């Protein structure tokens, strides 16, 4: 793998981790913006999965669908099949606008935060092995 590709993967990981930094900050105290927290969880997971695909030589498609991305990742590593993303895809771009939407409560929000951090650890360990 060339340096340019490695740098590109690292940029995806940096952006994903920035989303998780926002999640951490928004959950330090009383959670008011639950949908914003879940949005950033979805965004982080999406970026981690896309970084994994890039590390495996796949040109990523423009999608926010976590289930689709997990399926693509499972083509390279069957352990991705064990990840249950719950309704994480629902917190993608469409949730950023008013209309017919689900607003998660504090408990659900913290579950999505936990899920996002678990996926972060899982994917980063997989990418570390690829880059070595």
FIRO-891589 format. One line per 8 residues: their letters; for each residue z, x, y of C-alpha. Coordinates in steps of 0.02 Angstrom, whole numbers, plus 32768, in hexadecimal, padded with zeros to 4 digits. Layout:
% FIRO-891589
A) Z X Y; ... .
//
This chain:
% FIRO-891589
XXXXXXXX) 8000 8000 8000; 7FD0 8048 80A8; 8045 8060 813D; 7FF1 7FD5 81A0; 8016 7F56 8118; 80C9 7F93 8105; 80E2 7F83 81C2; 8097 7ED4 81BE .
XXXXXXXX) 8110 7EA0 8134; 81A1 7EE7 8198; 8169 7E81 8230; 816F 7DE1 81C7; 821D 7E10 818A; 8257 7E35 823A; 821B 7D8B 8278; 826D 7D34 81E3 .
XXXXXXXX) 8311 7D8C 8205; 8306 7D5B 82BD; 82FD 7CA5 8285; 839A 7CC1 821D; 83F0 7D11 82B2; 83D0 7C6F 8311; 8417 7C0E 827D; 84B3 7C79 827F .
XXXXXXXX) 84CB 7C61 833A; 84AF 7BA5 8333; 8530 7B93 82A8; 85BA 7C01 82F1; 8616 7B6C 8338; 8601 7AB0 832F; 854F 7A8B 82F5; 84F9 7A1B 8372 .
XXXXXXXX) 8442 7A45 835A; 8436 7A29 829E; 837B 7A0C 829D; 835F 7AAD 82FF; 83C9 7B0E 8282; 8365 7AC5 81F1; 82C1 7AE9 824B; 82EF 7BA1 8258 .
XXXXXXXX) 8326 7BA2 81A1; 827B 7B5F 8172; 8223 7BDD 81E1; 8286 7C6F 819A; 8263 7C3E 80E6; 81AB 7C25 810C; 81A0 7CD4 8156; 8200 7D25 80C7 .
XXXXXXXX) 818B 7CD5 8048; 80F1 7D07 80AA; 8132 7DBB 80B4; 8142 7DBB 7FF6; 8090 7D7B 7FE3; 804E 7E00 805A; 80AD 7E85 7FF7; 804E 7E48 7F5E .
XXXXXXXX) 7FA6 7E56 7FB3; 7F8C 7D9F 7FDA; 7F3E 7D67 807C; 7FB2 7CDE 80B6; 7F78 7C30 80DF; 7FAF 7BD1 8179; 8030 7B5B 812F; 80E5 7B28 814A .
XXXXXXXX) 80F6 7AE0 809B; 8184 7B3C 8044; 815D 7AF2 7F99; 80AA 7B31 7FA4; 80E4 7BDF 7FD8; 8163 7BE5 7F4B; 80DA 7BB6 7ED1; 806C 7C41 7F13 .
XXXXXXXX) 80FD 7CBD 7F05; 8120 7C83 7E52; 8071 7CBE 7E23; 80B8 7D6E 7E39; 816C 7D53 7E07; 81A4 7CBD 7D9E; 8254 7CC8 7DE7; 8210 7C6E 7E80 .
XXXXXXXX) 81FF 7BD4 7E12; 82BE 7BCD 7E0B; 82D0 7BB2 7EC7; 82EF 7AFF 7EFC; 82BC 7AF2 7FB2; 8305 7A42 7FBE; 82AF 79EE 8053; 829A 7A8E 80B7 .
XXXXXXXX) 81E1 7A70 80D9; 8211 79D1 8135; 8262 7A39 81BD; 81C1 7A92 81EA; 8159 7A74 8283; 8152 79B6 827A; 820E 79A9 828E; 8203 79FC 8338 .
XXXXXXXX) 81C1 795D 8385; 820D 78B0 839A; 81DC 7824 8326; 8203 77F4 8275; 8272 7884 8240; 830C 78AC 81DA; 839E 78FA 8238; 840D 795E 81C2 .
XXXXXXXX) 84CA 7954 81CD; 853B 79ED 81DA; 8554 79FC 811D; 8499 79F6 80F9; 8477 7A71 8185; 84F1 7AEE 813B; 849F 7AD7 808F; 83F6 7B03 80DA .
XXXXXXXX) 8443 7B9A 8131; 848A 7BD6 808A; 83E2 7BB9 8035; 8384 7C1C 80BB; 83F9 7CB0 80AB; 83EE 7CAC 7FEC; 8330 7CAE 7FF6; 8338 7D3D 8075 .
XXXXXXXX) 839F 7DA8 7FFE; 8332 7D7B 7F6A; 828B 7D9D 7FC0; 82C3 7E3C 8019; 82FE 7E85 7F73; 8255 7E5B 7F25; 81F5 7EA9 7FB7; 8263 7F46 7FB2 .
XXXX) 822D 7F60 7EFC; 8176 7F4A 7F29; 817D 7FC4 7FBB; 81D2 804E 7F57 .
//
